[in-house]
Amino acid sequence: MYYGEIKKTDIANGPGVRVSLFVSGCTHHCKGCFNAETWDFHYGQQFTQEVEEKLFALLEPEFIAGLTVLGGEPFEPENQRVLLPFLKKVKQEYPHKTIWCYTGYLLDEQLWKNSPARCEVTDEMLLFLDILVDGEFVQEEKDLSLRFCGSRNQRLIDVKESLRQGRVCIAKV
């Protein structure tokens, strides 16, 4: 897996001060995407053990609320396979920090059902997420007043509660 950027102190992609990892590779190609260069699966740098260690160090300070993974598309199957062991370690090392993930795929229509995004690690990867912001960016529904979303069709989902209830539960953030 490649990544395009790491933001050490991000306040736009989740509550509090967060570390954000922008993975590379996306097949959605949303019109008006703010990060179109990350559509290329080989954009940026390779995600290595050294990069993982850097992210752990960035997550360490008490003022960091958590990790946000976005892109590109974290739920492209090739990205999921690399992200799963990393997210598992993040939760083990920093259980009090939240993990947010942005995806163009819909939880109930594409991640829980057979789709190009669903693979052998999808269900397990969801277990390590606290909030999932789902839905493609839609230029015609762009709304700068939204908190943590780019367009009105996107949903902030409480993943733990959704998994418990077996239905999409909107997060209260």
Disulfide bonds with the S-S distance in Angstrom:
none
